[in-house]
Amino acid sequence: MSATVFEKHLKAASDMGLVRDGEARLLYDIACELPQGAVAVEIGSWMGKSATAIALGLRTVKGTLHTIDDHRGVAGATDLPTGDKARELFYKNLEAAGVRELIEHHPLSSDDLAPSWDKLIDFLFIDGNHEYKAARRDIFNYAPFVKPGGWIAFHDVGMKEDVFRAIEEWIDDRNIQISSMRFNNLIMAIRMPLKGEKTFGQIRMKLLRFGVPNSCKGIPPKSKSLQKFAAKLRQSVARRVVKAVGTKG
């Protein structure tokens, strides 16, 4: 699917959404590369923008997306649709983008669904509650189902230190090996290695820490221009470092 056609489909889904277009394109690209009949899972869907991007990619491989969201709203936001209104907008946007038939929606919290989840996953996108304990539960509950060679993407990695802390603990606790990484703005995606595949080895956490796109500690929140410049510089250097060790950035 060309960039123009992809953007047209995405716009049909929602002009709102908290996932930026570049981030959506990354999710779409990863979904397009999955094996035939792939299973993807998204934790946190809100109005369907990221779900649409993933589903459009899954269409090319005849895959299925499971979305998990209880539609309670976005943490800390009081002026956004919630409950039945958010759920109705979610379904409406999926219909507008023509991807509703590719999605199996679970209107539950990820915690409630976790005990009964039993499907292997080719692509997991974690974008639910970004507070430390909640993010940690999502990772530890669902990441074990990701197949070798599968992808896990995390949103707001640079914006929320809690998210990266949860990722670090998961990697250290489970001795997770990583074969490749990709970034776009606030999304970091990592691929689980196939048996015998080259991995980051001992430097994986240094690369991860260095590659967090928008982690600009010490910059005042009001210094938007400086923060934006530092974020872009960090991403650029991170991609070069990742590429230098033979991974796909």
NUDO-346014 format. One record per residue: x, y, z of N, C-alpha, C in turn; residue in one letter. Coordinates in nm, 4 decimals, padded with zeros to 6 digits. Layout:
REM residues N
[site [X Y Z] [X Y Z] [X Y Z] A] ...
***
This chain:
REM residues 249
[site [00.0848 -00.1190 00.0000] [00.0000 00.0000 00.0000] [00.0881 00.1236 00.0000] M] [site [00.0622 00.2152 -00.0908] [00.1430 00.3362 -00.0978] [00.1180 00.4249 00.0231] S] [site [00.2137 00.5173 00.0478] [00.2005 00.6090 00.1612] [00.0735 00.6915 00.1499] A] [site [00.0407 00.7355 00.0272] [-00.0781 00.8181 00.0058] [-00.2054 00.7415 00.0384] T] [site [-00.2147 00.6175 -00.0100] [-00.3334 00.5359 00.0164] [-00.3438 00.5045 00.1655] V] [site [-00.2305 00.4724 00.2274] [-00.2290 00.4430 00.3706] [-00.2800 00.5625 00.4502] F] [site [-00.2304 00.6808 00.4195] [-00.2724 00.8014 00.4905] [-00.4214 00.8293 00.4706] E] [site [-00.4717 00.7998 00.3521] [-00.6143 00.8186 00.3245] [-00.6979 00.7274 00.4123] K] [site [-00.6585 00.6021 00.4212] [-00.7308 00.5071 00.5059] [-00.7233 00.5492 00.6523] H] [site [-00.6061 00.5931 00.6945] [-00.5875 00.6309 00.8336] [-00.6701 00.7540 00.8685] L] [site [-00.6772 00.8489 00.7793] [-00.7554 00.9700 00.8026] [-00.9039 00.9367 00.8122] K] [site [-00.9457 00.8366 00.7350] [-01.0856 00.7954 00.7404] [-01.1207 00.7398 00.8775] A] [site [-01.0211 00.6838 00.9454] [-01.0464 00.6259 01.0771] [-01.0627 00.7331 01.1828] A] [site [-00.9733 00.8300 01.1840] [-00.9818 00.9318 01.2882] [-00.8833 01.0446 01.2644] S] [site [-00.9308 01.1681 01.2802] [-00.8421 01.2831 01.2745] [-00.7891 01.3135 01.4145] D] [site [-00.8380 01.2373 01.5113] [-00.7927 01.2588 01.6478] [-00.6852 01.1546 01.6782] M] [site [-00.7043 01.0773 01.7808] [-00.6068 00.9738 01.8128] [-00.4809 01.0332 01.8736] G] [site [-00.4182 00.9567 01.9612] [-00.2984 01.0036 02.0302] [-00.1710 00.9465 01.9690] L] [site [-00.1857 00.8615 01.8680] [-00.0703 00.8082 01.7960] [-00.0452 00.8971 01.6749] V] [site [00.0756 00.9419 01.6583] [00.1093 01.0300 01.5465] [00.1175 00.9497 01.4176] R] [site [00.1086 01.0198 01.3053] [00.1061 00.9514 01.1760] [00.2322 00.8692 01.1512] D] [site [00.3480 00.9236 01.1891] [00.4727 00.8490 01.1719] [00.4747 00.7227 01.2562] G] [site [00.4220 00.7317 01.3773] [00.4135 00.6149 01.4639] [00.3188 00.5111 01.4038] E] [site [00.2074 00.5600 01.3499] [00.1108 00.4700 01.2867] [00.1737 00.3985 01.1685] A] [site [00.2566 00.4714 01.0937] [00.3232 00.4099 00.9789] [00.4186 00.2992 01.0237] R] [site [00.4876 00.3195 01.1351] [00.5766 00.2160 01.1880] [00.4975 00.0911 01.2242] L] [site [00.3840 00.1085 01.2907] [00.2999 -00.0058 01.3277] [00.2514 -00.0792 01.2037] L] [site [00.2119 -00.0028 01.1036] [00.1658 -00.0610 00.9763] [00.2775 -00.1400 00.9094] Y] [site [00.3974 -00.0825 00.9026] [00.5095 -00.1489 00.8364] [00.5427 -00.2814 00.9036] D] [site [00.5431 -00.2824 01.0356] [00.5727 -00.4066 01.1074] [00.4654 -00.5112 01.0781] I] [site [00.3387 -00.4697 01.0807] [00.2288 -00.5636 01.0549] [00.2390 -00.6235 00.9157] A] [site [00.2828 -00.5441 00.8188] [00.2962 -00.5926 00.6809] [00.4022 -00.7027 00.6690] C] [site [00.4976 -00.7029 00.7597] [00.6082 -00.7980 00.7531] [00.5811 -00.9281 00.8285] E] [site [00.4682 -00.9361 00.8941] [00.4365 -01.0548 00.9734] [00.4037 -01.1733 00.8837] L] [site [00.4108 -01.2947 00.9372] [00.3788 -01.4133 00.8560] [00.2296 -01.4216 00.8246] P] [site [00.1964 -01.5004 00.7247] [00.0569 -01.5200 00.6858] [-00.0244 -01.5715 00.8054] Q] [site [-00.1450 -01.5141 00.8206] [-00.2329 -01.5562 00.9293] [-00.1883 -01.5072 01.0657] G] [site [-00.1073 -01.4018 01.0684] [-00.0507 -01.3514 01.1938] [-00.1583 -01.3054 01.2919] A] [site [-00.1242 -01.3160 01.4204] [-00.2100 -01.2675 01.5284] [-00.1414 -01.1490 01.5946] V] [site [-00.2098 -01.0358 01.5982] [-00.1575 -00.9168 01.6647] [-00.2494 -00.8802 01.7805] A] [site [-00.1916 -00.8180 01.8810] [-00.2677 -00.7752 01.9993] [-00.2316 -00.6309 02.0313] V] [site [-00.3341 -00.5501 02.0520] [-00.3136 -00.4116 02.0934] [-00.3789 -00.3899 02.2293] E] [site [-00.3004 -00.3428 02.3251] [-00.3530 -00.3088 02.4574] [-00.3680 -00.1579 02.4638] I] [site [-00.4910 -00.1106 02.4664] [-00.5190 00.0324 02.4654] [-00.5466 00.0807 02.3246] G] [site [-00.6728 00.1025 02.2920] [-00.7116 00.1370 02.1544] [-00.7749 00.2741 02.1409] S] [site [-00.8399 00.3199 02.2452] [-00.9133 00.4460 02.2483] [-01.0048 00.4595 02.1284] W] [site [-00.9716 00.5465 02.0289] [-01.0642 00.5690 01.9180] [-01.0263 00.4949 01.7901] M] [site [-00.9200 00.4129 01.7956] [-00.8932 00.3223 01.6850] [-00.7881 00.3606 01.5837] G] [site [-00.7151 00.4682 01.6051] [-00.6173 00.5098 01.5047] [-00.5043 00.4071 01.4895] K] [site [-00.4441 00.3681 01.6013] [-00.3355 00.2698 01.5940] [-00.3877 00.1332 01.5521] S] [site [-00.5082 00.0991 01.5976] [-00.5685 -00.0289 01.5582] [-00.5881 -00.0338 01.4071] A] [site [-00.6311 00.0781 01.3501] [-00.6502 00.0853 01.2052] [-00.5181 00.0654 01.1319] T] [site [-00.4113 00.1287 01.1801] [-00.2807 00.1156 01.1161] [-00.2344 -00.0299 01.1168] A] [site [-00.2485 -00.0952 01.2310] [-00.2059 -00.2355 01.2409] [-00.2930 -00.3240 01.1531] I] [site [-00.4245 -00.3021 01.1570] [-00.5166 -00.3844 01.0785] [-00.4922 -00.3694 00.9283] A] [site [-00.4611 -00.2473 00.8833] [-00.4318 -00.2271 00.7409] [-00.3104 -00.3092 00.6987] L] [site [-00.2121 -00.3180 00.7878] [-00.0958 -00.4003 00.7582] [-00.1299 -00.5486 00.7616] G] [site [-00.2114 -00.5884 00.8569] [-00.2500 -00.7290 00.8698] [-00.3321 -00.7775 00.7502] L] [site [-00.4021 -00.6855 00.6879] [-00.4805 -00.7240 00.5699] [-00.3907 -00.7851 00.4628] R] [site [-00.2693 -00.7371 00.4514] [-00.1782 -00.7875 00.3480] [-00.1301 -00.9291 00.3779] T] [site [-00.1421 -00.9728 00.5035] [-00.0975 -01.1073 00.5395] [-00.2135 -01.1930 00.5913] V] [site [-00.3353 -01.1412 00.5724] [-00.4560 -01.2148 00.6151] [-00.4511 -01.2480 00.7644] K] [site [-00.4135 -01.1470 00.8425] [-00.4026 -01.1654 00.9862] [-00.5224 -01.1113 01.0616] G] [site [-00.5159 -01.1238 01.1936] [-00.6235 -01.0784 01.2829] [-00.5654 -00.9949 01.3961] T] [site [-00.6347 -00.8880 01.4302] [-00.5935 -00.8026 01.5410] [-00.6918 -00.8155 01.6556] L] [site [-00.6415 -00.8429 01.7741] [-00.7216 -00.8426 01.8968] [-00.6948 -00.7118 01.9697] H] [site [-00.7981 -00.6320 01.9884] [-00.7842 -00.5058 02.0607] [-00.8427 -00.5217 02.2000] T] [site [-00.7731 -00.4644 02.2983] [-00.8135 -00.4764 02.4383] [-00.8275 -00.3366 02.4970] I] [site [-00.9486 -00.2994 02.5348] [-00.9715 -00.1660 02.5912] [-01.1065 -00.1648 02.6608] D] [site [-01.1082 -00.1211 02.7867] [-01.2347 -00.1120 02.8596] [-01.3009 00.0238 02.8420] D] [site [-01.2378 00.1125 02.7651] [-01.2932 00.2433 02.7288] [-01.3216 00.3325 02.8497] H] [site [-01.2387 00.3192 02.9494] [-01.2518 00.4092 03.0639] [-01.1935 00.5469 03.0356] R] [site [-01.1123 00.5553 02.9300] [-01.0542 00.6836 02.8939] [-00.9035 00.6831 02.9078] G] [site [-00.8435 00.7972 02.8790] [-00.6993 00.8137 02.8857] [-00.6626 00.8712 03.0213] V] [site [-00.5686 00.8074 03.0903] [-00.5296 00.8507 03.2243] [-00.4850 00.9966 03.2238] A] [site [-00.5407 01.0746 03.3154] [-00.5022 01.2141 03.3285] [-00.5766 01.3094 03.2367] G] [site [-00.6564 01.2566 03.1446] [-00.7313 01.3419 03.0516] [-00.8785 01.3423 03.0901] A] [site [-00.9330 01.4616 03.1088] [-01.0725 01.4720 03.1522] [-01.1654 01.5225 03.0428] T] [site [-01.1088 01.5605 02.9277] [-01.1906 01.6200 02.8216] [-01.2006 01.5296 02.6991] D] [site [-01.1715 01.4005 02.7146] [-01.1757 01.3065 02.6027] [-01.2918 01.2089 02.6202] L] [site [-01.3458 01.1569 02.5093] [-01.4593 01.0633 02.5176] [-01.4241 00.9387 02.5978] P] [site [-01.5203 00.8925 02.6766] [-01.5020 00.7704 02.7545] [-01.6294 00.6864 02.7474] T] [site [-01.6224 00.5669 02.8023] [-01.7402 00.4815 02.8137] [-01.8038 00.4463 02.6809] G] [site [-01.9368 00.4464 02.6800] [-02.0120 00.4080 02.5601] [-01.9812 00.4981 02.4415] D] [site [-01.9610 00.6273 02.4665] [-01.9319 00.7206 02.3569] [-01.7992 00.6852 02.2907] K] [site [-01.6979 00.6565 02.3714] [-01.5671 00.6204 02.3171] [-01.5756 00.4888 02.2407] A] [site [-01.6523 00.3946 02.2928] [-01.6663 00.2646 02.2263] [-01.7370 00.2801 02.0917] R] [site [-01.8394 00.3632 02.0890] [-01.9118 00.3860 01.9636] [-01.8220 00.4522 01.8597] E] [site [-01.7416 00.5505 01.9018] [-01.6491 00.6168 01.8098] [-01.5432 00.5192 01.7598] L] [site [-01.4986 00.4312 01.8468] [-01.3998 00.3306 01.8114] [-01.4532 00.2425 01.6981] F] [site [-01.5735 00.1881 01.7154] [-01.6324 00.1024 01.6120] [-01.6597 00.1816 01.4835] Y] [site [-01.7069 00.3048 01.5000] [-01.7375 00.3886 01.3835] [-01.6112 00.4134 01.3006] K] [site [-01.5001 00.4420 01.3683] [-01.3754 00.4688 01.2979] [-01.3227 00.3447 01.2256] N] [site [-01.3389 00.2294 01.2879] [-01.2950 00.1053 01.2234] [-01.3770 00.0782 01.0978] L] [site [-01.5055 00.1044 01.1070] [-01.5936 00.0860 00.9903] [-01.5533 00.1823 00.8785] E] [site [-01.5257 00.3082 00.9157] [-01.4899 00.4089 00.8161] [-01.3615 00.3723 00.7420] A] [site [-01.2708 00.3076 00.8115] [-01.1441 00.2688 00.7501] [-01.1521 00.1330 00.6810] A] [site [-01.2644 00.0650 00.6969] [-01.2826 -00.0635 00.6317] [-01.2030 -00.1778 00.6911] G] [site [-01.1772 -00.1713 00.8222] [-01.0967 -00.2769 00.8849] [-01.1703 -00.3499 00.9973] V] [site [-01.2976 -00.3194 01.0143] [-01.3717 -00.3777 01.1265] [-01.3676 -00.5303 01.1256] R] [site [-01.3748 -00.5914 01.0056] [-01.3808 -00.7378 00.9984] [-01.2475 -00.8031 01.0355] E] [site [-01.1409 -00.7250 01.0436] [-01.0095 -00.7802 01.0776] [-00.9815 -00.7755 01.2271] L] [site [-01.0760 -00.7169 01.3022] [-01.0510 -00.6911 01.4444] [-01.1491 -00.7642 01.5338] I] [site [-01.0934 -00.8296 01.6345] [-01.1749 -00.8900 01.7403] [-01.1528 -00.8074 01.8660] E] [site [-01.2563 -00.7357 01.9066] [-01.2415 -00.6428 02.0187] [-01.2810 -00.7082 02.1501] H] [site [-01.1999 -00.6804 02.2534] [-01.2263 -00.7293 02.3888] [-01.2498 -00.6069 02.4776] H] [site [-01.3765 -00.5740 02.5091] [-01.4065 -00.4546 02.5885] [-01.3828 -00.4779 02.7384] P] [site [-01.2595 -00.5147 02.7698] [-01.2201 -00.5445 02.9073] [-01.0881 -00.4740 02.9362] L] [site [-01.0517 -00.4695 03.0621] [-00.9180 -00.4224 03.0942] [-00.8204 -00.5348 03.0616] S] [site [-00.6964 -00.4992 03.0345] [-00.5969 -00.6018 03.0048] [-00.5761 -00.6948 03.1238] S] [site [-00.5917 -00.6426 03.2448] [-00.5795 -00.7261 03.3651] [-00.6888 -00.8321 03.3704] D] [site [-00.8103 -00.7928 03.3348] [-00.9230 -00.8869 03.3402] [-00.9108 -00.9960 03.2342] D] [site [-00.8570 -00.9607 03.1176] [-00.8468 -01.0578 03.0091] [-00.7265 -01.1509 03.0249] L] [site [-00.6235 -01.1047 03.0895] [-00.4975 -01.1781 03.0973] [-00.5106 -01.3236 03.1447] A] [site [-00.5880 -01.3527 03.2503] [-00.5943 -01.4915 03.2977] [-00.6474 -01.5905 03.1946] P] [site [-00.7276 -01.5437 03.1004] [-00.7865 -01.6344 03.0019] [-00.7163 -01.6280 02.8657] S] [site [-00.6158 -01.5418 02.8535] [-00.5491 -01.5301 02.7243] [-00.4614 -01.6525 02.6980] W] [site [-00.4753 -01.7150 02.5802] [-00.3997 -01.8372 02.5513] [-00.3474 -01.8449 02.4076] D] [site [-00.3490 -01.7336 02.3352] [-00.3051 -01.7353 02.1948] [-00.1611 -01.6858 02.1812] K] [site [-00.0851 -01.7511 02.0936] [00.0486 -01.7023 02.0613] [00.0348 -01.5742 01.9790] L] [site [00.1307 -01.4840 01.9932] [00.1219 -01.3503 01.9344] [00.2409 -01.3245 01.8426] I] [site [00.2128 -01.2696 01.7245] [00.3183 -01.2301 01.6314] [00.3596 -01.0847 01.6516] D] [site [00.2658 -01.0027 01.6980] [00.2938 -00.8600 01.7151] [00.2104 -00.8079 01.8314] F] [site [00.2781 -00.7569 01.9337] [00.2122 -00.7029 02.0520] [00.2423 -00.5540 02.0625] L] [site [00.1366 -00.4720 02.0698] [00.1524 -00.3280 02.0880] [00.0943 -00.2900 02.2226] F] [site [00.1789 -00.2434 02.3134] [00.1362 -00.2074 02.4487] [00.1223 -00.0561 02.4595] I] [site [-00.0020 -00.0119 02.4728] [-00.0314 00.1319 02.4784] [-00.1475 00.1567 02.5743] D] [site [-00.1469 00.0852 02.6865] [-00.2542 00.0995 02.7842] [-00.2168 00.2012 02.8909] G] [site [-00.2438 00.1677 03.0145] [-00.2086 00.2535 03.1268] [-00.0561 00.2607 03.1367] N] [site [-00.0012 00.3829 03.1334] [00.1440 00.3983 03.1299] [00.2072 00.4140 03.2679] H] [site [00.1295 00.4013 03.3737] [00.1884 00.4051 03.5067] [00.2691 00.2775 03.5287] E] [site [00.3722 00.2864 03.6095] [00.4697 00.1774 03.6235] [00.4064 00.0398 03.6490] Y] [site [00.3254 00.0286 03.7515] [00.2715 -00.1023 03.7880] [00.1825 -00.1600 03.6777] K] [site [00.1015 -00.0739 03.6162] [00.0123 -00.1203 03.5098] [00.0919 -00.1613 03.3863] A] [site [00.1901 -00.0793 03.3486] [00.2733 -00.1128 03.2328] [00.3493 -00.2426 03.2567] A] [site [00.3983 -00.2604 03.3770] [00.4726 -00.3819 03.4112] [00.3828 -00.5055 03.4005] R] [site [00.2610 -00.4941 03.4497] [00.1685 -00.6079 03.4412] [00.1396 -00.6437 03.2960] R] [site [00.1164 -00.5424 03.2131] [00.0877 -00.5700 03.0713] [00.2038 -00.6428 03.0049] D] [site [00.3248 -00.5980 03.0332] [00.4416 -00.6616 02.9724] [00.4574 -00.8047 03.0210] I] [site [00.4537 -00.8239 03.1515] [00.4749 -00.9579 03.2075] [00.3591 -01.0525 03.1759] F] [site [00.2385 -00.9987 03.1583] [00.1230 -01.0838 03.1287] [00.1178 -01.1298 02.9837] N] [site [00.1552 -01.0416 02.8907] [00.1337 -01.0720 02.7486] [00.2614 -01.0997 02.6684] Y] [site [00.3741 -01.0434 02.7085] [00.4978 -01.0663 02.6339] [00.5368 -01.2143 02.6243] A] [site [00.5104 -01.2973 02.7262] [00.5470 -01.4387 02.7145] [00.4786 -01.5108 02.5985] P] [site [00.3715 -01.4538 02.5462] [00.2995 -01.5184 02.4361] [00.3560 -01.4799 02.2984] F] [site [00.4496 -01.3853 02.2944] [00.5065 -01.3427 02.1668] [00.6010 -01.4499 02.1138] V] [site [00.5825 -01.4882 01.9890] [00.6616 -01.5940 01.9272] [00.8061 -01.5488 01.9014] K] [site [00.8998 -01.6427 01.8910] [01.0329 -01.6078 01.8426] [01.0208 -01.5435 01.7043] P] [site [01.0887 -01.4338 01.6852] [01.0771 -01.3604 01.5596] [00.9650 -01.2586 01.5602] G] [site [00.8839 -01.2575 01.6669] [00.7728 -01.1636 01.6772] [00.8169 -01.0280 01.7308] G] [site [00.7268 -00.9309 01.7200] [00.7562 -00.7933 01.7606] [00.6762 -00.7518 01.8831] W] [site [00.7384 -00.6663 01.9655] [00.6682 -00.5984 02.0754] [00.6976 -00.4496 02.0625] I] [site [00.5929 -00.3692 02.0539] [00.6093 -00.2234 02.0451] [00.5502 -00.1594 02.1699] A] [site [00.6156 -00.0553 02.2171] [00.5729 00.0161 02.3372] [00.5535 00.1639 02.3023] F] [site [00.4447 00.2223 02.3516] [00.4199 00.3648 02.3265] [00.4574 00.4470 02.4491] H] [site [00.4889 00.5736 02.4248] [00.5259 00.6705 02.5288] [00.6491 00.6270 02.6072] D] [site [00.7419 00.5589 02.5395] [00.8625 00.5124 02.6072] [00.9479 00.6296 02.6531] V] [site [00.9643 00.7301 02.5704] [01.0469 00.8431 02.6074] [00.9775 00.9424 02.6981] G] [site [00.8459 00.9513 02.6860] [00.7705 01.0496 02.7644] [00.7493 01.0027 02.9081] M] [site [00.7279 00.8729 02.9254] [00.6992 00.8196 03.0578] [00.8131 00.7296 03.1045] K] [site [00.8880 00.7747 03.2040] [00.9974 00.6958 03.2583] [00.9452 00.5642 03.3165] E] [site [00.8208 00.5649 03.3663] [00.7617 00.4427 03.4227] [00.7591 00.3301 03.3207] D] [site [00.7313 00.3638 03.1959] [00.7223 00.2612 03.0915] [00.8582 00.1965 03.0687] V] [site [00.9622 00.2794 03.0566] [01.0939 00.2221 03.0320] [01.1436 00.1433 03.1526] F] [site [01.1103 00.1887 03.2704] [01.1484 00.1142 03.3912] [01.0880 -00.0259 03.3885] R] [site [00.9612 -00.0350 03.3484] [00.8949 -00.1650 03.3396] [00.9607 -00.2534 03.2334] A] [site [00.9995 -00.1925 03.1201] [01.0664 -00.2684 03.0142] [01.2009 -00.3210 03.0635] I] [site [01.2769 -00.2355 03.1304] [01.4079 -00.2754 03.1828] [01.3952 -00.3938 03.2782] E] [site [01.2983 -00.3873 03.3669] [01.2822 -00.4938 03.4655] [01.2434 -00.6251 03.3983] E] [site [01.1586 -00.6155 03.2958] [01.1194 -00.7356 03.2214] [01.2406 -00.7977 03.1519] W] [site [01.3214 -00.7166 03.0876] [01.4391 -00.7661 03.0170] [01.5384 -00.8298 03.1135] I] [site [01.5616 -00.7649 03.2278] [01.6562 -00.8181 03.3252] [01.6026 -00.9428 03.3941] D] [site [01.4767 -00.9383 03.4330] [01.4174 -01.0496 03.5072] [01.4075 -01.1758 03.4224] D] [site [01.3720 -01.1610 03.2960] [01.3523 -01.2767 03.2075] [01.4711 -01.3001 03.1133] R] [site [01.5781 -01.2241 03.1325] [01.6981 -01.2366 03.0479] [01.6594 -01.2322 02.9003] N] [site [01.5824 -01.1303 02.8643] [01.5316 -01.1166 02.7283] [01.6431 -01.0773 02.6313] I] [site [01.6494 -01.1473 02.5188] [01.7427 -01.1131 02.4119] [01.6648 -01.0408 02.3008] Q] [site [01.7308 -00.9491 02.2342] [01.6663 -00.8670 02.1320] [01.7452 -00.8767 02.0021] I] [site [01.6746 -00.8977 01.8917] [01.7452 -00.9112 01.7640] [01.7488 -00.7812 01.6852] S] [site [01.6470 -00.6953 01.7002] [01.6472 -00.5675 01.6300] [01.5530 -00.4695 01.6970] S] [site [01.5698 -00.3419 01.6653] [01.4900 -00.2355 01.7249] [01.4502 -00.1349 01.6189] M] [site [01.3352 -00.0714 01.6394] [01.2935 00.0400 01.5542] [01.2324 00.1479 01.6427] R] [site [01.2479 00.2715 01.6007] [01.1907 00.3846 01.6735] [01.1094 00.4724 01.5797] F] [site [01.0086 00.5362 01.6326] [00.9471 00.6512 01.5679] [00.8829 00.7345 01.6768] N] [site [00.9400 00.8507 01.6985] [00.8915 00.9418 01.8014] [00.8840 00.8709 01.9367] N] [site [00.7625 00.8430 01.9873] [00.7496 00.7840 02.1206] [00.7295 00.6324 02.1196] L] [site [00.7405 00.5707 02.0029] [00.7265 00.4253 01.9955] [00.8641 00.3606 01.9807] I] [site [00.8880 00.2604 02.0645] [01.0052 00.1753 02.0501] [00.9549 00.0340 02.0241] M] [site [01.0051 -00.0281 01.9189] [00.9645 -00.1649 01.8846] [01.0872 -00.2545 01.8872] A] [site [01.0732 -00.3713 01.9471] [01.1833 -00.4666 01.9531] [01.1358 -00.6002 01.8966] I] [site [01.2278 -00.6708 01.8324] [01.1929 -00.8012 01.7758] [01.2622 -00.9104 01.8548] R] [site [01.1866 -01.0141 01.8880] [01.2399 -01.1276 01.9608] [01.3179 -01.2160 01.8632] M] [site [01.4347 -01.2654 01.9033] [01.5176 -01.3410 01.8085] [01.4666 -01.4818 01.7812] P] [site [01.4935 -01.5274 01.6607] [01.4742 -01.6670 01.6258] [01.5917 -01.7461 01.6823] L] [site [01.5773 -01.8757 01.6911] [01.6838 -01.9590 01.7454] [01.8101 -01.9428 01.6621] K] [site [01.9211 -01.9123 01.7294] [02.0484 -01.8979 01.6616] [02.0712 -01.7631 01.5972] G] [site [01.9750 -01.6724 01.6069] [01.9884 -01.5412 01.5438] [02.0751 -01.4483 01.6280] E] [site [02.1481 -01.3605 01.5622] [02.2315 -01.2637 01.6315] [02.1467 -01.1705 01.7169] K] [site [02.1931 -01.1414 01.8379] [02.1205 -01.0523 01.9281] [02.2126 -00.9411 01.9766] T] [site [02.1545 -00.8509 02.0556] [02.2320 -00.7397 02.1097] [02.3364 -00.7870 02.2099] F] [site [02.3147 -00.9013 02.2719] [02.4087 -00.9522 02.3704] [02.4206 -00.8603 02.4908] G] [site [02.5426 -00.8399 02.5376] [02.5663 -00.7665 02.6609] [02.5382 -00.6167 02.6509] Q] [site [02.5339 -00.5626 02.5278] [02.5148 -00.4174 02.5163] [02.3694 -00.3794 02.4932] I] [site [02.2789 -00.4768 02.4975] [02.1407 -00.4475 02.4589] [02.0777 -00.3388 02.5452] R] [site [02.1020 -00.3411 02.6779] [02.0377 -00.2421 02.7633] [02.0990 -00.1033 02.7445] M] [site [02.2287 -00.0976 02.7153] [02.2903 00.0333 02.6907] [02.2306 00.0964 02.5654] K] [site [02.2093 00.0150 02.4642] [02.1497 00.0657 02.3416] [02.0054 00.1078 02.3644] L] [site [01.9336 00.0287 02.4408] [01.7949 00.0626 02.4700] [01.7871 00.1950 02.5464] L] [site [01.8683 00.2072 02.6502] [01.8660 00.3296 02.7301] [01.9051 00.4505 02.6465] R] [site [02.0080 00.4344 02.5649] [02.0531 00.5442 02.4810] [01.9513 00.5771 02.3731] F] [site [01.8779 00.4755 02.3280] [01.7877 00.4947 02.2155] [01.6488 00.5415 02.2504] G] [site [01.6187 00.5618 02.3793] [01.4862 00.6120 02.4142] [01.4668 00.7474 02.3485] V] [site [01.3725 00.7586 02.2551] [01.3654 00.8759 02.1676] [01.3535 01.0109 02.2353] P] [site [01.2626 01.0249 02.3306] [01.2365 01.1585 02.3849] [01.2739 01.1729 02.5314] N] [site [01.3647 01.0895 02.5779] [01.4055 01.0985 02.7174] [01.5081 01.2097 02.7325] S] [site [01.4612 01.3288 02.7574] [01.5487 01.4469 02.7624] [01.5510 01.5014 02.9045] C] [site [01.6154 01.4303 02.9929] [01.6189 01.4697 03.1333] [01.6918 01.6024 03.1501] K] [site [01.6419 01.6848 03.2405] [01.7068 01.8109 03.2704] [01.6594 01.9268 03.1862] G] [site [01.5767 01.9003 03.0860] [01.5257 02.0083 03.0017] [01.3921 02.0556 03.0591] I] [site [01.3777 02.1819 03.0912] [01.2506 02.2324 03.1448] [01.1348 02.2007 03.0516] P] [site [01.0203 02.1583 03.1049] [00.9042 02.1238 03.0221] [00.8622 02.2344 02.9263] P] [site [00.8853 02.3609 02.9647] [00.8418 02.4719 02.8799] [00.9365 02.4958 02.7618] K] [site [01.0547 02.4345 02.7654] [01.1519 02.4545 02.6571] [01.1216 02.3605 02.5418] S] [site [01.0085 02.3825 02.4768] [00.9613 02.2919 02.3728] [01.0576 02.2809 02.2558] K] [site [01.1101 02.3926 02.2071] [01.1979 02.3886 02.0913] [01.3260 02.3122 02.1225] S] [site [01.3828 02.3361 02.2409] [01.5044 02.2663 02.2809] [01.4766 02.1171 02.2992] L] [site [01.3624 02.0869 02.3585] [01.3257 01.9476 02.3799] [01.3081 01.8746 02.2466] Q] [site [01.2437 01.9410 02.1532] [01.2215 01.8809 02.0216] [01.3540 01.8565 01.9506] K] [site [01.4435 01.9542 01.9571] [01.5741 01.9395 01.8930] [01.6523 01.8244 01.9562] F] [site [01.6517 01.8186 02.0893] [01.7259 01.7137 02.1592] [01.6692 01.5762 02.1283] A] [site [01.5363 01.5682 02.1178] [01.4710 01.4405 02.0862] [01.5111 01.3909 01.9478] A] [site [01.5111 01.4828 01.8487] [01.5473 01.4442 01.7125] [01.6937 01.4025 01.7051] K] [site [01.7801 01.4750 01.7760] [01.9221 01.4415 01.7767] [01.9439 01.3035 01.8390] L] [site [01.8733 01.2786 01.9476] [01.8860 01.1504 02.0178] [01.8416 01.0358 01.9272] R] [site [01.7289 01.0536 01.8584] [01.6790 00.9501 01.7684] [01.7785 00.9229 01.6566] Q] [site [01.8328 01.0293 01.5991] [01.9264 01.0156 01.4876] [02.0497 00.9366 01.5290] S] [site [02.1073 00.9727 01.6431] [02.2268 00.9040 01.6901] [02.1939 00.7600 01.7279] V] [site [02.0781 00.7390 01.7915] [02.0386 00.6048 01.8327] [02.0246 00.5129 01.7130] A] [site [01.9633 00.5619 01.6072] [01.9459 00.4799 01.4872] [02.0820 00.4402 01.4285] R] [site [02.1771 00.5344 01.4297] [02.3096 00.5050 01.3760] [02.3812 00.3994 01.4602] R] [site [02.3674 00.4104 01.5927] [02.4315 00.3135 01.6813] [02.3696 00.1757 01.6645] V] [site [02.2355 00.1718 01.6592] [02.1659 00.0443 01.6412] [02.2064 -00.0203 01.5100] V] [site [02.2112 00.0581 01.4038] [02.2483 00.0063 01.2737] [02.3917 -00.0446 01.2729] K] [site [02.4789 00.0196 01.3490] [02.6195 -00.0172 01.3508] [02.6440 -00.1560 01.4096] A] [site [02.5497 -00.2046 01.4931] [02.5677 -00.3385 01.5506] [02.4890 -00.4419 01.4744] V] [site [02.4477 -00.4064 01.3544] [02.3865 -00.5052 01.2674] [02.2406 -00.5291 01.2902] G] [site [02.1686 -00.4307 01.3436] [02.0258 -00.4452 01.3644] [01.9511 -00.3519 01.2724] T] [site [01.8218 -00.3735 01.2626] [01.7393 -00.2923 01.1735] [01.6752 -00.1802 01.2510] K] [site [01.7123 -00.0551 01.2243] [01.6594 00.0588 01.2982] [01.5560 00.1327 01.2229] G] 
***
